[in-house]
Structure formats: C-alpha cells, structure tokens
Amino acid sequence: MKLKFKIVLCILALVLLAQLIRPEEISLAKTPQAKALTGVPQKIAKILETSCFDCHSDQTQWRWFDRLTPVNFLVASHIRDGRKSLDFSHWDSLATPQRNAMLYFALNGILSKEMPLSSYTALHPAAKLNPEDIDLLKTYLLNNAVSKPADVENAEKATEKQAVQGVKKSPNGIAYLPDYRNWKAISTTERFDNGTIRIIFGNPVAVEAIRTGKINPWPDGTIFAKTAWKQQKAKDGSVYAGQFVQVEFMIKNAKQYAHTKGWGWARWKGENLLPYGKTVKFDTECISCHRPERNNDYVFTTPLAINDLNRK
C-alpha cells in the first residue's frame, strides 16, 4: 500500500514540476479583452469572435485546462499556425477589400469543414458553428457581393492589352508566362467578396488531363492561369470585365515543387504585372488557402466538360 502511495506522489510531483515548463512565444499571461470587429454587424462579429479569435488573433482566451503542460504546447502550436494563415488582430488597419477577403477565407475554411478544428471544439464546444451561424455568414457576404459576371469575351480582350515587356520573375524564381492567353479557358468563377471576374485557363497538358479524366492528381506539366478583372456594371445592369487585377499560375511538378505540395505558385498584379510576394516563402499563403482542397490535389477549379472545350 505504501509503495502505491509513493508512486502516486511521484507522479503528482512530476506533473507539478512539468507545469513550470511553458511554450515559447505564446504568453500565458492575462490577455486583454477582445475587441469587436469594426464595420461588421454584431451577430456576425460575435460568431467570428467565438469560433475564430482564440487561434486567429492576439486575443486568445486561455481556459484553465489550456494552461496545463503538456496541453499548453499543443494549444500554442495551434495558435501559431492559426495566426500564420489568418489573423484578425490587424483588422482595424485593413482596407475594406482586405477585410472582405479575410472573411471570404474564413468562410471557405468553415464550409470545407477545415475550421474550427474538431480537436479544438472537443474541449471548446462554444466554438462549434451551427447551420444558422453558417447561413448568417454566407448571407452577410452575399449581400455585400456584386452581381455575377457574364462577359467572358470582353475579359479575354482585356487580357490582350497587358504589357509583357520586362516582367520580373516571381520571388521564388518562376517566370511570367505570357502564352497563357493562347490556352483554353477551362472554367470561370468569381470572388463575391471583392467583386472580381475570374477565368481559369489551362495549358495543353491540363486540357488533355481533363479529356482523359486524369485530374486527381493532375499530371506533371499541368499549368493553370487564373486571371482576374474588376466587375464593371453597364447602364442596363449587365456585368462585364473592367480593370485588370492580376494573374496567378499553378505549375505542377511533384518532384521540383515537393516542398510546396507539388505545385509552383506565382502571381503578378496590376497592369504593370508586378510580381507578388516580399520573400521566397510568399507561396505559403497560397498553400494555406488551397489546403481545404488537398483531396483534390489542392485545386479549387472544377473544369468544364471536354466536349465544350473542343467546340469552336
């Protein structure tokens, strides 16, 4: 009996000593009261604050069980990763389009069931979103959207006007590919949060993969070019492509780009085609956004039927 008692005491002593060890970078000190998201309806802000703020802002509310070692190391890791992909801490300093893009990103993670993490909601049930919460978020974003795009032909003509002389490489070394304008359009979409028309072009390798149904995974050599223009409204209410916004490339090479999920990522913004990204690691943003589609080889695009592509 005495031996069992000593063993229990030793275990308790080790547990208590372990509490002296704390994860780095994430403070366990008292955190300030979370600020409401300005410019967002109270109901919408409350949903986001309850389900997202603990891991996606500097307003983390630690529960007593979050502070226990070794649980605190796991929680701190989730917070660090969460802030890298999405951080509401700088909300007040962002312009409206950037705020909308952040909300769009958050909704995308929710709809794909990527967030909030099930391992987190198991101990933090208040963070779970019910169908009513999700509908409120979708309705809010849709009510702030512009009409859906219609004029693909004008968009293609706008692309032809882009200057390609002296375009610099992306920070990760990928060169601009002006020939994408001669590729086939394989899909169209829009971003309702920032009012852009988007057309996705596929190179011949991508088109052949669509024709043969070999798109998961996509074969090496596949390249997508996603072009974006501001939506413009005519007097009669129709929508057409306006100012050129950007073009993004996804280049498949499983070996060369193994460290970035098998894809090379690059983006050029504006009519001057300025390469996006301050450092070579800018593409971690791309991977984070596409992670919900990892079961689809990280590709959001659902291509048009190949019969449509073959029509002239």
N, C-alpha and C positions, 0 to 999 in steps of 0.2 A: 504493500500500500504506500509505504514511504517512497519507494522508487518511482511509482506512478506520479506521486505528488511532485517529486523533484523534476521529473520530465516535463510536467505541465508548467512548473515555474520557469524552467529553462526556455521553453517555447514562448511563454509570455515575455520573458526578458528579451529574447531575440526580436520579438515583434515590436516591443517598445524601443529598442535600440534602432531598429530599422526606420522608425519614424523620424529619426534625426537626419536621414538622408532625403534630400529633396531634389526634384528635377531642376535642371538649369533653365535659364531664360524665362520660364513661366513662373511668375511670382505667385506665392500662395498667401500673400498679404491681403488685407481688406481691399476689395475692389470698389471703385466709385459706382454711384447709381447710374444705370444705363440711360442714355439719352434717347428720346423718341426720334424716329426718322422724320426729319422735317420735310414738308411737302407731300407727305403720304397720308391718306386717310387713317384715322386712329385704329380702325379694325384691322386694316392691312398691316400697319406698323406693329400692332400687338402680336399678330401671327408670326411675323418675321423675328421679332424680338424674342418670343418664347421658344421658337423652334431653331433659330439660327445663331443668335447672339453669343451663346456660350462658346462656340467653336469658331465663329466667323466675325469676331470683333474683339476689342480690348476690354469689353465689359463682362468678362466671364464671371459667372456667379458659382463659386465653388460650394458644393454641399459637403457635409462633414465626411461622408464616405469617399468623396473625391480626393480628400486630403490625405488619406491613408496610403502609406507605402506598402506594396508596390503599385497600387491602383493609380496613384498620382502620376506615375511615369507614363502610363498608358493614356491617361486623360491629357497630359501635357503634350504628348505626341500628336494626339488628335487635334488639339488646338493649333499647334504649329502648322500642321498640314492644312487645316481648315483655313487659316489666315492667308496662307500662300495662294490658295485658289480663289478665295472670296473673303473680303474684309470690309465690313460696314463701318469701321472706325473712322474712315475718311469721307463719310457720306456728305457732310456739310461743305466740303471743299470741291465736290464734284459738280460738273455741269449736268443739266437735265438729261441729255442723251447718254452720258456715262451712268447716271443713276438708273435710267431705264434699262440699259444693257446689263447692269448688275442684277436688277430684278428678273430680267429675262433669263440670265444664267442660273439664278436661284430656282426659278420655276422649272427650268429644264431638268435640274438635278432632282427636284421633287417628283416631277411627272415620270421620270425614268426610274424612280424608287432608289436612286443613288443616295439621296439625303432625305431626312436625317438618318444616320447610321442606326441599324437595328440594335447593334451592341450598345449604343448610347441610349436609345429610347427604352431599352430594357430596364435601365436604372433611373431614367428620367422620362417617365411616361407623359409628362406635360408637354414634351417636345413633339409628340406624335401629331401629325396633321390628319384631321378627319376629312371626308369628302366635301363638307361645307367650306372648310378652310381653303381647300384647293380650288374650289369653284370661285370663291371670292377673289383669290389671287388671279386666276385666269380672267375673270370678268373685268377686274381693275385694269389689267394690262391691255386687254382687247378694247376697252373703252377709250384707252389712250392711243390706240393704233389709228393709222390712216387706212384708206381704202386699199383693197388688194390690187396688185399690179395686173396689167393686161397686155402692154405693148412690147413684146419681145423684139420685134423687128427694129423699132427705134433704138432699143438698147444695144443691139448689135452694131448699128450705125454709129452710135456714140463711141463704142469701143475703137472703131477705126480711126478716130480722131486723136487717140492717145499718142503722145510723142514717145519714141523708144530710144532715141539717141542718147548715149552716155548714161544709161540707167545703171546705178551701182548695185552690187551684189547684196544679198541679204547678209546680216551679221554672221550667220552660220555657213556662209560660202556658196549658197545656192544662187545661181544666176537667173535673171529675169528671162522669161520665155515668151517672146512676142508672137510666136507662131500659134499660140493657143487660139488666136482669133480665127484660124482656119479649121479648128477642131469642131466636132459635132456637139451641139447643145444636148445634154442628156437629162437635164432636169431644170426646173425653175422653183424658186421659193421666195419668201420674203421674211424680213425681220419686223414684226409688228411693233417692237419696242422703239426702233429708231427710224422707221419709215423708209426702208430701202428695198429696192427690187434686186433680186439676186438670180443670176443664171449660172448654172454649172456646166462647163464644157469638159469633154473627155477626149484624151488623145486616142489614136488608133488602137493601142493596146487595151485601153479601157472599153472602147466600143466593142472590140472582139470578145472581151470577157463578158460583157452584157449579152451579146448574141449567143454565146455558148453557155451562159448561166453560171460561169465560174467567177463569182463575185464575193465569196466569203471563204477563204481570204481572196483579196484581189491579187492578181499576179504581179511579179516584179516588172517594172517598166510602166505600170499604170500611172497616169498623171491626171489630176483634176485641176481645173482652174475655175475658181468661184469668183465671179465679177459682181460688183455692187454699184448701184446708182441710186441717187435720191429720187424718191417718188415725186412726180410733178402732177398737179391737177389742172385739167383744161376747164374752160368755162362750162362745158356740158357735164362735168363731173367725172369724165374718164381720166384714167391714170396712165402716165407714160414715164419713160426714163428721163431723168433730169441730169444733174451734175454727177460726173463720175466720182465714186468714193474710193474704191480700192479693188485690187485683185489678189486672191490668195491661191497658193499652189499646195497640193499634196502630192508628193512623189514617192511611189512605193519601191523600196529596195530593202528587203528584210534583213540582209546582212549589213549593208552600208549604214542603214539607219536603225540598227538593232537597239541602240540606246534611247531612241525616241519612238518606240513601238512599231518599228518597221517603216515609218514614214518620214520623209523630209518635208519640213514645213517652211513656208516663206510667204511674205505679204508685202505688197507695195501700195502706198496710199497716195491719193490725190492725183491730179492731172500731171504733176511733176514726177510721179512714180518714185516717191521716196521710200526706201526700204524701211520696214518696221522693225523695231527692237533695238534696245540700247546695248545689249550684250548677246553673246552667242547662245545663252541659255533662255532667250526670249520664248523659244518654242515650248517650254514647259507650260506656258499659258494655253497653247493650242491643245496639248495633250490633256490638260485638266478639263478643258471644255468638251473634248471628244470622248472622255473616259466613259460616260454613260453608254456609248455605242461600242464598247470593247468586244461585245459578242458579234458585232457586225464589222469587225476589222477596223474599228474606230471611224467608220464612215457614216455620216448622217444621211447622205443622199440616197433616195430610192430612185433608181434610173427609170426613164421612160421605156416602154416596150420597144424591142429592137425593130419591130416592123415599122413603128413610127419613125425611127431613126433612118431607116432605109428609104423613106419616101422623099421625093424631091419636091 
